[in-house]
Amino acid sequence: MQGMEKIYREIGAGIRTVRKALKLTQAEVAERAGIDASFFGQIERGANIPSLRTLYAVAAVLRVEPADLLPRTKGRRAPDPSLAAIDSLLARLKPGKRRFLMGVVRDLADEFER
């Protein structure tokens, strides 16, 4: 069971990363997902197991795919919760603003590579 506990902690860590990137509180996510705030806190800590329904509800609130919150499995690249959070933020923008922001990010990435 120790392996499963690690998986639950990884799921919680992924959820926490996306939630913080979106500047949402645990209480806000829990309320929007229709679950108890203390239960949501337990999920983030890996102390409780989210049902599939709960995982989908949390993913919807965070505007990511449920799979983005799951840890890596054999043959599957580990999702980066930060990238899922960025994708969620970009999805809220109109196409023109999204293209502009992507240009800024590209310029910054080029600068950081130097």
C-alpha positions as CSV (number, residue, x, y, z in Angstrom):
1,M,0.0,0.0,0.0
2,Q,3.0,2.3,0.4
3,G,3.1,2.7,-3.4
4,M,-0.5,3.9,-3.5
5,E,0.2,6.4,-0.7
6,K,3.0,7.9,-2.9
7,I,0.6,8.1,-5.8
8,Y,-2.0,9.9,-3.6
9,R,0.6,12.4,-2.4
10,E,1.7,13.0,-6.1
11,I,-1.9,13.6,-7.1
12,G,-2.3,16.1,-4.2
13,A,0.9,17.8,-5.1
14,G,-0.2,18.2,-8.7
15,I,-3.5,19.7,-7.6
16,R,-1.8,22.1,-5.2
17,T,0.6,23.3,-7.9
18,V,-2.2,24.1,-10.3
19,R,-4.4,25.7,-7.6
20,K,-1.6,28.0,-6.4
21,A,-0.6,29.0,-9.9
22,L,-4.3,30.0,-10.4
23,K,-4.1,31.9,-7.1
24,L,-7.1,30.0,-5.7
25,T,-7.5,29.0,-2.1
26,Q,-8.4,25.5,-1.0
27,A,-11.8,26.7,0.2
28,E,-12.5,28.3,-3.2
29,V,-11.7,25.1,-5.1
30,A,-13.6,22.9,-2.7
31,E,-16.7,25.1,-2.9
32,R,-16.6,25.2,-6.7
33,A,-16.1,21.4,-6.9
34,G,-18.9,20.8,-4.4
35,I,-16.8,19.1,-1.7
36,D,-15.9,19.8,1.9
37,A,-12.9,22.1,2.3
38,S,-11.2,19.9,4.9
39,F,-11.7,16.9,2.6
40,F,-10.0,18.9,-0.2
41,G,-7.1,19.7,2.1
42,Q,-6.7,16.0,2.9
43,I,-6.6,15.3,-0.9
44,E,-3.9,17.9,-1.4
45,R,-1.8,16.3,1.4
46,G,-2.4,12.8,0.0
47,A,-4.1,11.8,3.2
48,N,-7.4,11.0,1.5
49,I,-8.4,9.4,-1.8
50,P,-10.4,11.4,-4.3
51,S,-13.2,9.5,-6.1
52,L,-13.2,9.7,-9.8
53,R,-16.1,12.1,-9.6
54,T,-14.2,14.3,-7.2
55,L,-11.1,14.2,-9.4
56,Y,-13.1,15.3,-12.4
57,A,-14.8,18.1,-10.4
58,V,-11.5,19.4,-9.1
59,A,-10.0,19.3,-12.6
60,A,-12.9,21.2,-14.0
61,V,-12.5,23.9,-11.4
62,L,-8.8,24.1,-12.2
63,R,-9.5,24.0,-16.0
64,V,-7.2,21.1,-16.6
65,E,-7.7,17.6,-17.9
66,P,-8.1,15.0,-15.0
67,A,-5.1,13.1,-16.5
68,D,-2.9,16.2,-15.9
69,L,-3.4,15.7,-12.2
70,L,-2.3,12.0,-12.3
71,P,1.3,10.9,-11.8
72,R,3.4,9.3,-14.5
73,T,2.8,5.7,-15.5
74,K,5.0,3.5,-17.6
75,G,5.2,4.8,-21.2
76,R,3.5,8.1,-20.2
77,R,5.5,11.2,-19.8
78,A,5.0,12.9,-16.4
79,P,2.6,15.8,-16.7
80,D,4.0,19.1,-15.5
81,P,1.2,20.6,-13.3
82,S,2.8,24.1,-13.9
83,L,2.2,23.7,-17.7
84,A,-1.4,22.6,-17.0
85,A,-1.9,25.8,-14.9
86,I,-0.4,28.0,-17.7
87,D,-2.6,26.3,-20.2
88,S,-5.6,27.0,-18.0
89,L,-4.7,30.7,-17.7
90,L,-4.1,31.0,-21.4
91,A,-7.5,29.4,-22.2
92,R,-9.3,32.3,-20.5
93,L,-7.8,34.8,-22.9
94,K,-9.0,36.0,-26.3
95,P,-6.9,34.6,-29.2
96,G,-5.1,37.9,-29.9
97,K,-4.1,38.4,-26.3
98,R,-3.1,34.7,-26.1
99,R,-0.8,35.1,-29.2
100,F,0.7,38.3,-27.7
101,L,1.4,36.6,-24.4
102,M,2.9,33.6,-26.1
103,G,5.3,36.0,-27.9
104,V,6.3,37.5,-24.6
105,V,6.9,34.0,-23.1
106,R,8.9,32.9,-26.2
107,D,11.1,36.1,-25.9
108,L,11.6,35.5,-22.2
109,A,12.5,31.8,-22.8
110,D,15.0,32.8,-25.5
111,E,16.5,35.3,-23.1
112,F,16.8,32.8,-20.3
113,E,18.5,30.3,-22.6
114,R,21.4,32.7,-23.2
